Amino acid sequence: MIRRDPDAADGHEHDLIVVGGGIYGACLTLEAARRGLRPLLLERGDFGEATSWNSLRILHGGFRYLPRHDLQRFRQSVHERRWFCRTFPELVRPLECLMPLYGEGLKRPFLFGPALWLNDRLSSRRNRGVRPDRHLPGGRLLGVDETIQRFPSVIRQGLRGAGLWYDAAMINSQRILIEILRWACSLGATVLNYVEAVALEQHGGQVRGIRARDLVDGRDRLFAARVVCNCAGPWSAELAARFDRRVPALFRPSLAFNLLLDRDPPSAAAVAVAPRRSSGGTREPVYFLTPGFGRVVAGTVHLPWHGDIDRAQPGEEAIQRFLTDLNTAVPGLAVGREHVIRVFAGLLPATEHGSERLAARPLVWDHGCDGGPRGLVSVSGVKFTTARLVAEQTLGILQPRFGALPPPGEGDRPEQVGGIDFDCAPACTFSPEQVQALTAIVRDEAVTSVDDLLLRRTSWGITACDVDGVRHRVIAALGWKGEPHGRRDPLAAADVQPHAQEKAAAGRPA
């Protein structure tokens, strides 16, 4: 269980402190705990509420790296996708992916067929240890008729068939992150949300801990540790500068966004489509339309970002341009701005400032090796799928500070909370069993507000047609009077207003 107890956490020295509660911080906390360490994770907002929450929710196996001959990243992606499929079978499912082929560039059957064959050969162990109903089949080429059958609204002019392969989709990515934290806590980790790291404590160039502020009660605290890992995502460069110095390569922000559309998916598969513009030889974007939340999720758009990292949000022009591209690529979609239910927006590291091209590889920066505080390490990740692998690599860099670490334990993770559907809120009232399950989540998963529960412990705030109605029912069912856990909730029954955390989830990373 995740117990939010800052008093206990500042009462003893930890083996390491992880700053940032997205997927990279969560995985580092878990991998440290699996090796017998006692980590402390500090997150200034709620767990995973920024870029991790806004992902397309696909665990990519690396098929896209084959044309670039990047076999290392391909193998790493296959291995880590398998880890998620094996570890969280109830939260991950096979995802059929379909790309129409029109005889242009690499999208020609005689080139795409060998790529599918190579993908299967090089990922021959992709299902090892995975539950049979989560196995990923091999890919193949489809003829024109079968392509139309699977994707009726496909553009038919010039169609030569399609490539079909399989990746994995996260049914509920936020539950995966929470389950990772629950697992880490069961092994001795401590994780605290709404605690902001303010300053690095050091003595003689050696890290001693973190001065932090509890954003729930306003108290300043000192947490002791000789190792601090900066996993603050888009804020990692800012935090590195505050704790040591600027590291320009750490995080150069680019904006990525996806749209949840009030439309039925055009296919049971995730379809890869392109607007097929006459672009004078420039590289055209490829988008995926993926079934999700009972509707369709479209993405991902990548844009340069020059603005405030606390307010990363695409403008209306970018959203309209994306919708136009989608209607060009899938004419039957007929999607307009009124069909956009939610914008999932976050910041990812780019190759350089002012570019939308993503950094190719994660970066782990040991500040002590560059004249900075010994024991301070900053981590900048690239994608959700390989977060656990980067955690292993980070611990490898830190191992001399801990001595020999045992191999990770294979103990079972805690059983998932039962009694409720995490994806679909009850239409009317809650049963006694559901109230009991909700009460357990609030007690055991560090819930401090209604929107923690509706957006990041369940998906009810995303999927419900009447979000305010669900808020009212949850508040009534739990008997909240406005101050759960001693913190006034702006969504209390007497004052139902959009909470800052939901505003963040709807637009900016918090």
C-alpha positions in Angstrom: 0.0 0.0 0.0 1.0 3.6 -0.6 0.9 5.4 2.8 1.5 9.1 2.6 3.4 9.6 5.9 6.0 12.5 5.6 6.6 12.4 9.4 7.9 8.9 9.2 9.9 9.5 6.1 11.9 12.4 7.6 12.7 10.3 10.7 15.6 8.2 9.2 18.1 8.2 6.4 17.1 6.6 3.1 19.4 4.8 0.6 18.4 7.2 -2.1 15.9 9.9 -2.9 14.1 9.9 -6.3 12.7 13.3 -7.3 9.8 12.9 -9.8 6.9 10.4 -9.7 6.4 9.8 -13.4 7.1 6.4 -15.0 10.9 6.9 -14.8 10.9 7.8 -11.2 8.4 5.0 -10.4 10.5 2.4 -12.2 13.7 3.5 -10.5 12.1 3.4 -7.1 10.8 -0.2 -7.9 14.1 -1.5 -9.2 16.0 0.0 -6.2 13.6 -1.7 -3.8 13.8 -5.0 -5.7 17.6 -4.9 -4.9 17.1 -4.4 -1.2 17.5 -0.6 -1.1 15.2 1.7 0.8 14.3 4.5 -1.7 12.2 7.6 -1.0 10.3 9.1 -3.9 9.1 12.7 -3.9 6.6 14.1 -6.3 5.4 17.7 -6.2 2.1 16.8 -7.8 0.2 13.5 -8.0 2.0 10.4 -9.3 2.4 10.3 -13.1 0.2 13.3 -13.7 2.4 14.9 -16.4 3.9 13.4 -19.5 3.4 9.8 -18.3 -0.4 10.4 -18.0 -0.6 11.9 -21.5 1.0 9.1 -23.5 -0.6 7.2 -26.4 -0.6 4.2 -24.2 1.2 1.9 -26.6 4.1 -0.3 -25.6 6.2 -0.2 -28.7 8.3 -3.3 -29.5 10.7 -1.4 -31.8 9.4 -2.2 -35.3 10.0 1.4 -36.3 13.8 1.0 -35.5 14.3 -1.7 -38.1 14.5 0.7 -41.1 17.1 2.7 -39.2 19.1 -0.5 -38.5 19.1 0.3 -34.8 19.0 -3.3 -33.6 20.1 -2.4 -30.0 17.0 -0.2 -29.5 14.8 -2.8 -31.2 16.0 -5.6 -28.9 15.7 -3.4 -25.8 12.1 -2.4 -26.8 11.1 -6.0 -27.4 12.5 -7.1 -24.0 10.8 -4.3 -22.1 7.5 -4.7 -23.8 7.6 -8.4 -22.8 8.4 -7.3 -19.2 5.2 -5.3 -19.1 3.1 -8.0 -20.7 4.4 -10.6 -18.3 4.2 -8.5 -15.2 0.9 -6.7 -15.8 -1.2 -9.1 -17.9 -4.5 -7.7 -16.5 -3.5 -4.2 -17.6 -1.9 -4.9 -21.0 -3.4 -6.5 -24.1 -2.2 -7.4 -27.6 -2.7 -4.6 -30.1 -3.1 -5.3 -33.7 -1.5 -2.6 -35.9 -2.3 -2.0 -39.5 -0.6 0.2 -42.1 -2.1 0.6 -45.5 0.4 0.3 -48.3 0.3 2.5 -51.5 3.6 1.7 -53.2 5.4 4.8 -51.9 8.8 4.7 -50.3 9.1 1.9 -47.7 5.3 1.5 -47.8 5.5 -1.1 -50.6 4.5 -4.7 -50.1 7.8 -6.1 -51.5 9.7 -4.0 -48.9 7.2 -4.2 -46.0 6.9 -8.0 -46.2 10.6 -8.7 -45.5 10.5 -6.1 -42.7 7.6 -8.0 -41.0 9.5 -11.3 -41.4 12.6 -9.7 -39.8 10.5 -8.2 -37.0 9.2 -11.7 -36.1 12.6 -13.4 -36.4 14.4 -10.8 -34.2 11.6 -10.9 -31.6 11.2 -14.7 -31.5 11.3 -14.6 -27.6 8.6 -11.9 -27.3 6.1 -14.3 -25.7 8.4 -16.1 -23.4 6.9 -16.2 -19.9 3.8 -14.3 -21.0 0.3 -15.5 -20.3 -1.0 -17.3 -23.4 -3.9 -14.9 -23.9 -1.4 -12.0 -24.0 0.8 -13.6 -26.7 1.7 -11.4 -29.7 1.2 -13.2 -33.0 3.5 -12.8 -36.0 2.9 -10.1 -38.6 1.9 -10.6 -42.3 0.9 -8.8 -45.4 -2.8 -8.3 -46.2 -4.3 -8.2 -49.6 -6.5 -5.3 -50.8 -9.8 -7.0 -50.0 -8.8 -8.0 -46.5 -7.4 -4.5 -45.8 -10.7 -3.0 -46.8 -12.6 -5.6 -44.6 -10.5 -4.7 -41.5 -10.4 -0.9 -42.3 -13.5 0.0 -44.3 -12.8 3.7 -44.5 -9.3 3.2 -45.9 -8.5 5.3 -48.9 -8.8 2.8 -51.8 -7.2 4.7 -54.6 -3.8 3.2 -55.2 -4.2 0.7 -52.3 -1.9 -2.3 -52.6 -2.8 -4.0 -49.3 -1.5 -3.5 -45.8 1.1 -4.5 -43.3 -0.2 -6.2 -40.1 1.9 -6.6 -36.9 1.3 -6.6 -33.2 2.4 -4.4 -30.3 0.9 -4.1 -26.8 -1.6 -1.6 -25.5 -1.9 -0.5 -21.9 -5.5 -0.9 -21.0 -4.9 1.6 -18.1 -1.4 3.1 -18.1 -2.0 5.0 -14.9 -3.0 1.8 -13.0 0.3 0.3 -14.2 2.2 3.2 -12.7 0.3 3.0 -9.4 0.8 -0.8 -9.3 4.6 -0.2 -9.8 4.5 2.1 -6.8 2.4 -0.3 -4.7 4.9 -3.0 -5.5 7.8 -0.8 -4.5 6.2 0.1 -1.2 5.6 -3.6 -0.4 9.4 -4.0 -0.7 10.2 -1.1 1.7 10.1 2.0 -0.5 8.4 5.2 0.6 6.6 7.4 -1.9 5.1 10.8 -1.2 3.0 12.9 -3.6 2.5 16.6 -3.2 6.0 17.1 -1.7 8.2 19.5 -3.6 12.0 19.2 -3.6 13.3 22.7 -2.9 17.0 22.4 -2.3 19.8 19.9 -2.3 21.6 19.3 1.0 25.3 18.6 0.7 28.5 18.8 2.8 32.0 18.9 1.3 30.6 18.2 -2.1 28.7 15.1 -1.0 25.0 14.8 -1.2 23.3 14.6 2.2 19.6 14.8 1.3 16.8 17.1 0.1 15.0 20.0 1.7 11.4 19.8 0.6 8.0 21.4 1.2 4.9 19.4 2.0 2.3 21.1 -0.3 -0.6 19.6 1.8 0.3 21.0 5.2 2.8 23.6 4.1 5.6 22.3 6.4 9.3 22.3 5.4 11.1 19.0 5.8 14.5 17.5 5.5 14.9 14.1 4.0 18.3 12.4 4.4 20.1 10.3 1.8 23.6 10.2 0.3 22.2 9.7 -3.2 19.6 11.8 -5.1 18.2 10.9 -8.5 16.6 13.7 -10.5 13.8 12.1 -12.5 11.7 15.2 -12.9 11.0 14.8 -16.6 10.4 18.1 -18.3 11.7 19.8 -15.1 14.9 17.8 -14.9 17.1 20.5 -16.5 15.6 23.1 -14.2 16.2 20.9 -11.1 19.7 20.1 -12.2 20.5 23.8 -12.5 19.0 24.4 -9.0 20.9 21.5 -7.4 24.2 21.9 -9.4 24.5 23.6 -12.8 22.8 23.7 -16.2 23.1 20.5 -18.2 22.0 21.7 -21.7 21.7 18.1 -23.1 19.5 16.9 -20.2 16.1 18.1 -21.5 15.4 20.3 -24.6 11.6 20.4 -24.6 9.3 19.5 -27.5 5.6 19.2 -27.3 3.7 15.9 -28.0 0.0 15.6 -27.9 -2.8 13.1 -28.6 -6.5 13.6 -28.9 -9.3 11.6 -27.4 -12.1 11.8 -30.0 -15.8 11.2 -29.6 -15.8 8.8 -32.6 -16.0 5.0 -33.0 -12.6 3.5 -33.9 -12.4 3.1 -37.7 -10.9 -0.4 -37.1 -10.4 -2.9 -34.4 -6.7 -2.4 -35.1 -4.6 0.6 -34.4 -4.3 2.0 -37.9 -1.3 4.0 -39.1 -2.4 6.7 -41.5 -0.8 9.7 -43.3 -2.5 12.7 -44.8 -0.7 11.9 -48.1 -0.1 15.6 -48.9 1.9 16.8 -51.9 4.7 18.1 -49.7 7.5 18.7 -52.1 9.5 15.8 -50.8 9.2 16.7 -47.1 8.6 13.8 -44.7 4.9 13.4 -44.1 3.7 12.5 -40.6 2.3 9.1 -39.7 -0.5 9.0 -37.1 -2.1 6.2 -35.2 -5.8 5.9 -34.6 -6.1 3.5 -31.6 -9.2 2.2 -29.9 -9.1 3.5 -26.3 -11.5 4.6 -23.5 -14.4 3.2 -25.6 -13.7 5.7 -28.4 -10.6 6.5 -30.5 -7.3 8.1 -29.5 -5.3 9.8 -32.2 -1.7 10.7 -32.2 1.0 11.6 -31.8 1.7 15.1 -33.0 5.2 16.5 -32.3 5.9 20.2 -32.3 8.8 22.5 -31.2 8.2 24.1 -27.8 9.5 27.5 -26.8 7.1 28.4 -24.0 6.7 27.8 -20.3 7.2 24.1 -19.4 4.5 24.5 -16.8 1.9 25.4 -19.5 2.7 23.1 -22.3 -0.5 22.9 -24.4 -1.1 22.9 -28.2 -2.8 26.0 -29.6 -6.1 25.8 -31.4 -4.3 26.2 -34.8 -2.2 23.0 -34.1 -5.3 21.1 -33.0 -7.3 22.1 -36.1 -4.3 21.3 -38.4 -4.2 17.8 -36.8 -7.9 17.3 -37.3 -7.6 18.4 -40.9 -4.8 15.8 -41.4 -6.9 13.1 -39.9 -9.9 13.9 -42.1 -7.6 13.9 -45.1 -6.1 10.5 -44.1 -9.5 8.9 -43.1 -12.2 10.8 -45.0 -15.0 8.8 -43.3 -13.9 10.0 -39.9 -15.5 13.4 -40.3 -14.1 14.7 -37.1 -14.3 18.4 -35.9 -13.2 20.4 -32.9 -16.5 19.6 -31.2 -15.5 15.9 -31.2 -12.4 16.5 -29.1 -13.1 15.1 -25.6 -9.6 15.7 -24.2 -6.2 16.8 -25.3 -3.4 14.7 -23.8 -0.3 16.9 -24.0 3.2 16.6 -22.5 6.8 17.5 -23.1 9.4 15.1 -24.4 13.2 15.6 -24.9 14.2 16.9 -28.4 17.6 16.6 -30.1 18.0 20.4 -29.9 16.1 23.5 -28.7 13.4 24.5 -31.1 13.1 21.1 -32.7 10.3 18.5 -32.7 12.7 15.7 -33.4 12.9 13.5 -30.4 16.1 12.6 -28.7 17.1 9.1 -29.8 18.4 7.8 -26.4 17.9 8.4 -22.7 20.5 10.3 -20.8 21.9 9.5 -17.3 24.1 12.3 -16.0 26.4 11.7 -13.0 27.0 15.2 -11.7 29.8 14.0 -9.4 31.9 12.9 -12.4 31.6 16.5 -13.8 32.8 18.4 -10.7 29.3 18.6 -9.2 27.9 17.1 -6.0 28.8 13.5 -5.5 25.7 11.3 -5.3 23.6 13.5 -7.6 22.4 11.8 -10.8 19.9 13.3 -13.4 17.9 11.0 -15.7 16.1 12.0 -18.9 14.0 9.3 -20.5 12.6 9.0 -24.0 9.6 6.7 -23.9 7.3 4.8 -21.4 8.3 1.3 -22.7 12.0 1.5 -21.7 11.6 3.3 -18.3 12.5 0.1 -16.3 15.6 -0.6 -18.4 16.8 3.0 -17.8 16.2 2.4 -14.1 18.5 -0.6 -14.3 21.2 1.3 -16.1 21.0 4.1 -13.5 21.4 1.7 -10.7 24.5 0.3 -12.5 26.0 3.8 -12.5 25.2 4.2 -8.8 26.3 0.8 -7.7 29.8 1.9 -6.5 28.0 4.1 -4.0 26.0 1.2 -2.6 28.5 -1.6 -2.9 27.5 -4.9 -4.4 23.8 -5.1 -5.0 21.9 -8.4 -5.0 20.0 -9.3 -8.2 16.5 -8.1 -8.3 14.1 -10.2 -6.2 11.3 -12.0 -8.0 8.8 -11.7 -5.3 5.1 -11.4 -6.4 3.7 -7.9 -6.6 0.7 -7.1 -4.4 -2.6 -8.3 -5.6 -4.5 -5.6 -7.5 -7.5 -4.0 -5.7 -10.7 -5.6 -6.7 -14.4 -4.7 -6.5 -14.5 -1.9 -9.1 -14.0 -1.4 -12.8 -11.1 1.1 -13.0 -12.2 2.2 -16.5 -15.9 2.7 -16.3 -17.7 4.5 -13.5 -20.9 3.1 -12.2 -23.9 4.7 -13.9 -25.9 5.3 -10.8 -25.2 4.7 -7.2 -22.3 2.7 -5.7 -22.9 -0.7 -4.1 -21.5 -1.4 -0.6 -18.7 -3.5 -2.1 -17.7 -0.7 -4.5 -17.7 1.8 -1.6 -15.5 -0.5 0.3 -13.1 -0.8 -2.6 -13.0 3.0 -3.1 -12.3 3.5 0.6 -9.4 1.1 0.3 -8.0 3.0 -2.6 -8.3 6.4 -0.8 -6.6 4.9 2.3 -3.9 2.8 0.6 -3.0 4.8 -2.5 -2.3 8.3 -1.2 -5.5 9.9 -2.6 -5.7 13.6 -1.5 -8.5 14.9 -3.8 -11.4 13.7 -5.9 -9.4 14.1 -9.1 -6.6 12.0 -7.8 -9.2 9.3 -7.7 -11.0 10.1 -10.9 -8.0 10.7 -13.2 -5.1 8.8 -11.7 -6.4 5.9 -9.7 -9.3 5.2 -12.1 -10.1 6.6 -15.6 -13.6 7.7 -14.6 -12.8 11.3 -15.2 -11.8 10.5 -18.8 -14.5 8.1 -19.8 -17.6 9.4 -17.9 -20.1 11.4 -20.0 -21.1 13.3 -16.8 -17.9 14.0 -14.9 -19.5 16.4 -12.4 -22.1 13.7 -11.7 -19.5 11.1 -11.0 -17.7 13.6 -8.7 -20.8 14.2 -6.7 -21.5 10.5 -6.4 -17.9 9.7 -5.3 -18.0 12.5 -2.7 -21.3 11.3 -1.4 -20.3 7.6 -1.3 -17.1 8.4 0.6 -18.8 10.9 2.9 -16.2 13.6 2.1 -17.1 17.0 3.6 -14.4 19.0 1.8 -11.3 18.1 3.8 -10.1 14.5 3.0 -6.8 13.8 4.7 -6.8 17.3 6.2 -6.6 19.0 2.8 -9.5 21.0 1.5 -10.7 19.5 -1.7 -12.0 22.2 -4.2 -14.3 19.5 -5.5 -16.2 19.1 -2.3 -20.0 18.8 -2.6 -20.5 22.4 -1.5 -18.0 23.7 -4.1 -17.7 21.6 -7.2 -15.2 23.3 -9.4 -12.5 21.9 -11.7 -9.5 21.0 -9.6 -6.1 22.3 -10.6 -4.9 18.7 -11.1 -7.6 18.1 -13.7 -6.8 21.4 -15.5 -3.3 20.1 -15.6 -4.3 16.7 -17.0 -6.5 18.4 -19.6 -3.7 20.5 -20.9 -0.4 21.2 -19.3 1.9 18.8 -17.5 1.8 19.6 -13.8 
